[in-house]
Amino acid sequence: MSKTRVIIAGAGIAGPVLAVFLKAKGYEPIIYERTNQPTIHGLSLALQTNGLRVLSLVPGLVDKIVGGHIQQIVQYSALPEDPGELTHSDAPGRLAAEGRLGMLGVRRTAFHRTLLEHAEASGIPIFFGHQLVSFVETIDSVVVSFANGKTDSASFLVGCDGLHSNTRECLFGKQEPAFTGLVQTGGLSETPDELKTIPTAINLYGNGAHMIAYPVNDHQTSWAVTTQEPEAKETWRAMEGEAQEDFKRGPFSKWPFGGGKLVAVGTNIVKYGLYDRPELQSWHKGRVVLLGDAAHPTSPHLGQGANQAFEDIYHLVRLLGKYNPDASAPPTELLSKVFGEYESLRIERTSALVKRARKQGEVRVVNGIEESKKRNDVLRAETGQRDAFSGPAYDEIAKFPFEIGHGEVILSSQL
């Protein structure tokens, strides 16, 4: 008996992970990606305890990931009129020591390559240069058409094709991403001495700017400076050489607590706008469902973009196992039950986090000395309520998507 085919649109971060889960559960996933090859662009991301918890369900995967094991998060004021430490949290290191994983900073390109290699080693075909342009449902399948003229069919389709999702557009019509009013300029640097002793994620707050930095391996740190500027398109291509040098010599190179040193020696510096999208009331129609940034793209201020995609994967696969345990070809009514319960679990949580991330950006980047001092005072006094990475807030994130030892998805090795 042939296995149930599933088409996954998008070979970014979420697509390969979903494919590995589905393969282990008896499905036959196939991934189609719009770009012609794996991207060489992008900076980094922080795998937080909720995301790592999902990845840890895949035998051997977490051990392959190269990253910086973050032990603490420290927030500083870089404001000359009000300098110094604002908050200090040891939550990532404490959770890791308790066996609840922690936080791992990774270079996006290296992490992405690891996911692709693991998926391919698991026997999952990945086809690049296939941009989804339309699909048509039949009584028991969905037929997908690509820009290169090719077609394929499967029992159902999962759109993991990111912020500019063609799957989402085909389902619900064209809707432009919403620019948040904030722009980031970021790069990769050798880790300065003051950040080497204890692997630390730092947040620096200035007048009209915020900087985040964290280790992505044993000798490099990724960083990004957020400012209020006119919209900058998300191309992820490095700035021109002269523009890079101007930024490296600019005012941020003078920031204290290691931030300035990172900027001054930065490489592959990129500049990009920050976007999200309005909340969808549903993530599916018929045999097609959205996942990750295709469903709930977010600005990066909570560090939850990829981690929420992994939570999506956990619940979607859990519900498929619950209602279709033999991985047989499901009727549309069964898929509607699975997809409906999946989105009922996820829409409220992800929508709240998208709004919270946008608010976090607004709190971080304020203009004027007095307003910046007020922001600093709020951070000092109300860390648990305002700061996504405080002990209480981080512990709240650590509860999802399941408590350690109580997961409902068990995977066997496909290697």
C-alpha positions as CSV (number, residue, x, y, z in Angstrom):
1,M,0.0,0.0,0.0
2,S,1.5,3.4,-1.0
3,K,2.1,6.0,1.6
4,T,0.0,9.2,1.9
5,R,1.8,11.9,0.0
6,V,2.0,15.4,1.5
7,I,3.3,18.5,-0.4
8,I,5.2,21.0,1.7
9,A,5.6,24.5,0.1
10,G,8.8,26.0,1.4
11,A,12.2,24.6,2.3
12,G,13.1,27.3,4.8
13,I,13.3,26.6,8.5
14,A,9.9,25.1,9.1
15,G,9.4,22.9,6.0
16,P,12.3,20.4,6.5
17,V,11.4,20.0,10.2
18,L,7.8,19.3,9.4
19,A,8.8,16.9,6.7
20,V,11.0,14.9,9.1
21,F,8.1,14.6,11.6
22,L,5.7,13.5,8.9
23,K,8.1,11.0,7.5
24,A,8.6,9.5,10.9
25,K,4.8,9.2,11.3
26,G,4.4,7.2,8.1
27,Y,3.6,9.9,5.5
28,E,5.5,10.6,2.3
29,P,6.4,14.3,2.4
30,I,7.9,16.1,-0.6
31,I,9.2,19.7,-0.3
32,Y,9.0,22.3,-3.1
33,E,11.0,25.6,-2.7
34,R,10.6,28.7,-4.8
35,T,14.3,29.7,-4.7
36,N,16.9,28.0,-6.9
37,Q,19.2,27.0,-4.1
38,P,19.4,27.2,-0.3
39,T,19.8,30.8,0.7
40,I,23.2,32.2,1.6
41,H,21.5,35.2,3.2
42,G,20.2,35.9,6.7
43,L,21.9,36.5,10.1
44,S,20.8,34.3,13.0
45,L,18.0,33.2,15.3
46,A,17.7,32.1,18.9
47,L,16.4,28.7,19.5
48,Q,14.5,29.0,22.7
49,T,13.5,26.3,25.1
50,N,10.1,25.8,23.5
51,G,11.5,25.4,20.0
52,L,14.4,23.2,21.2
53,R,11.9,21.0,23.0
54,V,10.2,20.2,19.7
55,L,13.5,19.7,17.8
56,S,14.6,17.3,20.6
57,L,11.8,14.9,19.6
58,V,13.8,14.2,16.4
59,P,16.4,11.6,17.3
60,G,19.9,13.0,16.8
61,L,18.9,16.3,15.4
62,V,19.8,18.7,18.3
63,D,23.2,17.1,18.6
64,K,24.0,18.2,15.0
65,I,23.2,21.9,15.6
66,V,26.2,24.2,15.9
67,G,25.4,27.2,18.1
68,G,26.2,29.3,21.1
69,H,24.8,28.0,24.4
70,I,23.5,31.2,26.0
71,Q,23.7,31.1,29.8
72,Q,22.4,34.5,30.7
73,I,20.7,37.6,29.3
74,V,21.8,41.0,30.5
75,Q,20.2,44.4,29.6
76,Y,22.2,47.6,29.7
77,S,21.6,51.2,29.1
78,A,24.0,52.7,26.6
79,L,22.6,56.1,27.3
80,P,25.4,58.4,28.4
81,E,23.0,60.2,30.8
82,D,21.9,57.0,32.4
83,P,24.4,54.2,31.8
84,G,24.7,50.8,33.4
85,E,23.0,47.4,33.9
86,L,19.2,47.4,33.8
87,T,18.3,43.7,34.3
88,H,20.1,40.4,34.6
89,S,18.5,37.0,34.0
90,D,20.1,33.5,34.3
91,A,16.9,31.8,33.0
92,P,18.5,30.2,30.0
93,G,21.4,28.6,31.9
94,R,19.1,27.6,34.8
95,L,16.6,25.9,32.5
96,A,19.4,24.1,30.7
97,A,20.8,22.9,34.0
98,E,17.4,21.6,35.0
99,G,17.2,19.5,31.9
100,R,14.6,21.8,30.3
101,L,17.0,22.8,27.5
102,G,17.7,26.5,27.3
103,M,18.6,28.9,24.6
104,L,20.9,28.3,21.6
105,G,22.0,31.1,19.2
106,V,22.6,29.8,15.7
107,R,23.7,31.3,12.4
108,R,20.7,31.0,10.1
109,T,22.6,29.6,7.1
110,A,24.4,26.9,9.2
111,F,21.2,25.9,11.0
112,H,19.3,25.8,7.7
113,R,21.9,23.6,6.1
114,T,21.7,21.2,9.1
115,L,17.9,20.9,8.7
116,L,18.1,20.3,5.0
117,E,20.8,17.7,5.3
118,H,18.8,15.9,8.0
119,A,15.7,15.9,5.9
120,E,17.6,14.6,2.8
121,A,19.3,11.9,4.9
122,S,15.8,10.9,6.1
123,G,14.8,10.2,2.5
124,I,12.8,13.4,1.9
125,P,13.0,14.8,-1.6
126,I,13.5,18.6,-1.9
127,F,13.0,20.4,-5.2
128,F,14.3,23.9,-5.6
129,G,13.2,26.3,-8.3
130,H,9.5,25.4,-7.8
131,Q,7.4,28.5,-6.9
132,L,3.8,27.5,-6.1
133,V,1.4,29.6,-8.2
134,S,-2.0,27.8,-7.7
135,F,-3.7,24.6,-6.6
136,V,-6.9,22.8,-7.3
137,E,-8.6,20.4,-4.9
138,T,-10.3,17.2,-5.9
139,I,-12.4,14.9,-3.8
140,D,-9.3,13.2,-2.3
141,S,-6.3,15.3,-3.3
142,V,-4.8,18.7,-4.1
143,V,-3.1,19.4,-7.4
144,V,-0.4,22.0,-7.1
145,S,1.0,24.0,-10.1
146,F,4.3,25.7,-10.2
147,A,5.7,28.7,-12.0
148,N,8.0,26.5,-14.1
149,G,5.0,24.7,-15.6
150,K,5.2,21.5,-13.5
151,T,2.5,20.1,-11.4
152,D,2.2,17.5,-8.6
153,S,-0.5,16.1,-6.4
154,A,-0.8,14.9,-2.9
155,S,-3.4,14.2,-0.2
156,F,-2.9,17.6,1.4
157,L,-0.7,20.7,1.1
158,V,1.0,22.6,4.0
159,G,2.2,26.1,3.2
160,C,5.5,26.7,5.0
161,D,6.5,29.4,2.5
162,G,7.2,32.3,4.9
163,L,6.3,36.0,5.1
164,H,5.6,36.2,1.3
165,S,3.6,33.0,1.2
166,N,2.1,32.1,-2.2
167,T,0.0,29.5,-0.4
168,R,-1.5,32.1,1.8
169,E,-2.2,34.4,-1.1
170,C,-3.9,31.5,-3.0
171,L,-6.1,30.7,0.0
172,F,-7.1,34.2,1.2
173,G,-6.1,36.7,-1.5
174,K,-3.2,39.1,-1.7
175,Q,-2.4,41.1,1.4
176,E,0.8,43.1,1.8
177,P,2.9,42.6,4.9
178,A,2.7,45.5,7.4
179,F,5.8,47.5,8.0
180,T,6.3,48.1,11.7
181,G,8.1,51.3,11.4
182,L,11.4,49.8,12.5
183,V,14.5,48.8,10.6
184,Q,17.4,46.6,11.7
185,T,21.0,46.7,10.7
186,G,22.9,43.6,11.7
187,G,26.0,41.6,11.2
188,L,28.4,38.9,12.4
189,S,31.5,39.6,14.5
190,E,34.2,37.8,16.4
191,T,33.1,37.7,20.1
192,P,34.9,40.4,22.2
193,D,36.7,39.4,25.4
194,E,34.1,40.9,27.7
195,L,31.4,38.6,26.3
196,K,33.5,35.4,26.2
197,T,33.6,34.4,29.9
198,I,30.0,33.6,30.2
199,P,28.0,33.1,26.9
200,T,25.6,36.1,27.1
201,A,22.8,37.6,25.1
202,I,22.9,41.3,25.6
203,N,20.3,44.0,25.0
204,L,21.6,47.6,24.8
205,Y,19.3,50.6,25.0
206,G,20.1,54.0,23.7
207,N,18.4,57.1,22.4
208,G,16.3,56.0,19.4
209,A,18.0,52.7,19.1
210,H,18.2,49.2,20.6
211,M,20.8,46.5,20.0
212,I,20.6,42.8,20.6
213,A,23.6,40.4,20.4
214,Y,24.2,36.8,21.2
215,P,26.8,34.0,20.5
216,V,26.1,31.7,17.5
217,N,29.1,29.5,18.0
218,D,32.2,29.4,20.2
219,H,33.9,32.4,18.7
220,Q,31.3,34.5,16.8
221,T,28.4,36.8,17.9
222,S,25.5,37.9,15.8
223,W,24.0,41.4,16.5
224,A,21.3,43.7,15.2
225,V,20.6,47.4,15.8
226,T,17.0,48.5,15.6
227,T,16.1,52.1,14.7
228,Q,13.0,54.0,13.5
229,E,13.7,54.7,9.8
230,P,11.8,54.7,6.4
231,E,11.0,51.3,5.1
232,A,13.9,49.1,4.0
233,K,12.9,46.1,1.9
234,E,13.8,42.6,3.3
235,T,16.3,41.5,0.7
236,W,18.9,40.1,3.2
237,R,21.7,41.1,0.9
238,A,24.8,42.7,2.4
239,M,25.1,46.5,2.3
240,E,27.5,48.0,-0.2
241,G,31.1,48.2,1.0
242,E,31.2,51.9,1.6
243,A,27.9,51.8,3.5
244,Q,29.1,49.0,5.7
245,E,32.3,50.9,6.6
246,D,30.3,54.0,7.4
247,F,28.1,52.1,9.7
248,K,31.1,50.4,11.4
249,R,32.7,53.8,12.0
250,G,29.4,55.4,13.1
251,P,28.0,56.2,16.6
252,F,27.1,52.6,17.4
253,S,30.7,51.6,17.3
254,K,31.2,53.7,20.4
255,W,28.5,51.9,22.5
256,P,29.7,50.3,25.7
257,F,29.4,46.8,27.2
258,G,30.9,45.1,24.1
259,G,28.3,46.4,21.7
260,G,30.5,48.9,20.0
261,K,33.3,46.4,19.5
262,L,30.9,44.1,17.7
263,V,29.8,46.9,15.3
264,A,33.3,48.0,14.6
265,V,34.5,44.6,13.4
266,G,31.2,43.5,11.8
267,T,31.1,41.5,8.6
268,N,28.3,40.8,6.1
269,I,26.3,43.7,7.4
270,V,22.7,43.8,6.2
271,K,19.8,46.3,6.6
272,Y,16.2,45.2,6.4
273,G,12.7,46.4,7.5
274,L,10.7,44.5,10.1
275,Y,7.2,43.3,9.2
276,D,4.3,41.4,10.5
277,R,0.8,40.7,9.2
278,P,-2.8,41.1,10.5
279,E,-4.2,38.1,12.3
280,L,-6.0,35.5,10.1
281,Q,-9.3,34.1,11.4
282,S,-8.5,30.7,9.8
283,W,-5.4,29.0,8.6
284,H,-7.0,26.5,6.3
285,K,-9.4,25.7,3.5
286,G,-10.2,22.1,2.5
287,R,-7.0,20.2,2.0
288,V,-4.6,23.2,2.4
289,V,-3.2,24.6,5.7
290,L,-0.7,27.2,6.7
291,L,2.2,26.9,9.2
292,G,4.9,29.2,10.6
293,D,5.5,32.6,9.1
294,A,3.0,31.8,6.3
295,A,0.3,31.8,9.0
296,H,1.7,34.3,11.6
297,P,4.8,36.3,10.5
298,T,6.1,38.4,13.4
299,S,8.7,41.0,14.1
300,P,11.8,39.5,15.9
301,H,11.6,41.3,19.2
302,L,10.6,38.2,21.2
303,G,12.8,35.8,19.3
304,Q,9.8,33.5,18.8
305,G,9.4,33.3,15.0
306,A,11.0,30.0,14.3
307,N,10.1,28.7,17.7
308,Q,6.4,29.3,17.1
309,A,6.7,27.4,13.8
310,F,8.1,24.5,15.7
311,E,5.2,24.6,18.1
312,D,2.9,24.6,15.1
313,I,4.6,21.5,13.8
314,Y,4.3,19.7,17.1
315,H,0.5,20.3,17.3
316,L,-0.2,19.6,13.7
317,V,1.6,16.3,13.8
318,R,0.1,15.4,17.2
319,L,-3.4,15.9,15.9
320,L,-2.7,14.0,12.7
321,G,-1.6,11.1,14.9
322,K,-4.7,11.5,17.1
323,Y,-7.2,11.4,14.3
324,N,-5.3,9.5,11.6
325,P,-3.0,7.2,13.5
326,D,-2.3,4.8,10.5
327,A,-1.3,7.8,8.3
328,S,-3.8,6.6,5.7
329,A,-5.2,9.0,3.0
330,P,-7.6,11.2,5.0
331,P,-10.9,12.3,3.7
332,T,-11.5,16.0,3.6
333,E,-13.8,15.9,6.6
334,L,-11.1,14.4,8.8
335,L,-8.5,17.0,7.6
336,S,-11.0,19.7,8.4
337,K,-11.2,18.3,12.0
338,V,-7.4,18.2,12.3
339,F,-6.8,21.6,10.8
340,G,-9.7,23.2,12.7
341,E,-8.4,21.9,16.1
342,Y,-4.9,22.9,15.2
343,E,-5.7,26.5,14.4
344,S,-8.0,26.7,17.4
345,L,-5.0,25.9,19.6
346,R,-2.6,28.1,17.8
347,I,-4.2,31.3,16.4
348,E,-4.9,32.9,19.8
349,R,-1.3,32.2,21.1
350,T,0.5,33.2,18.0
351,S,-1.6,36.4,17.5
352,A,-0.9,37.5,21.1
353,L,2.8,36.9,20.5
354,V,2.8,38.9,17.2
355,K,1.2,41.8,19.0
356,R,3.5,41.5,22.0
357,A,6.6,41.4,19.7
358,R,5.5,44.6,17.9
359,K,4.8,46.3,21.3
360,Q,8.3,45.1,22.5
361,G,9.9,46.9,19.6
362,E,8.0,50.1,20.4
363,V,9.1,49.9,24.0
364,R,12.7,49.3,23.1
365,V,13.1,52.1,20.6
366,V,12.0,55.5,21.9
367,N,13.4,59.0,21.0
368,G,14.6,61.7,23.3
369,I,16.8,61.6,26.5
370,E,13.9,61.9,28.9
371,E,11.8,59.3,27.2
372,S,14.8,57.0,27.0
373,K,15.3,57.4,30.8
374,K,11.7,56.6,31.4
375,R,12.0,53.4,29.4
376,N,15.1,52.4,31.4
377,D,13.2,53.0,34.6
378,V,10.4,50.8,33.4
379,L,12.8,48.0,32.5
380,R,14.4,48.2,35.9
381,A,11.2,48.2,37.9
382,E,8.9,46.0,35.8
383,T,11.1,43.4,34.3
384,G,8.7,40.6,34.8
385,Q,5.9,42.4,33.0
386,R,7.8,44.2,30.3
387,D,10.8,42.1,29.4
388,A,10.3,39.0,27.3
389,F,13.6,37.5,28.7
390,S,13.1,38.0,32.4
391,G,13.0,35.0,34.6
392,P,9.2,34.8,35.0
393,A,8.5,35.6,31.3
394,Y,11.1,33.1,30.2
395,D,9.6,30.4,32.5
396,E,6.2,31.1,30.9
397,I,7.6,30.4,27.5
398,A,9.3,27.3,28.7
399,K,5.9,25.7,29.5
400,F,5.1,25.2,25.8
401,P,4.3,23.3,23.7
402,F,4.4,20.5,26.3
403,E,6.0,19.8,29.7
404,I,9.1,17.7,29.7
405,G,8.2,14.0,29.8
406,H,4.6,14.7,28.8
407,G,4.9,15.1,25.0
408,E,2.4,13.2,22.8
409,V,4.6,12.9,19.7
410,I,7.2,10.1,19.7
411,L,9.4,9.7,16.6
412,S,11.7,6.9,15.7
413,S,14.9,7.5,13.8
414,Q,14.7,7.5,10.0
415,L,18.5,7.4,9.5
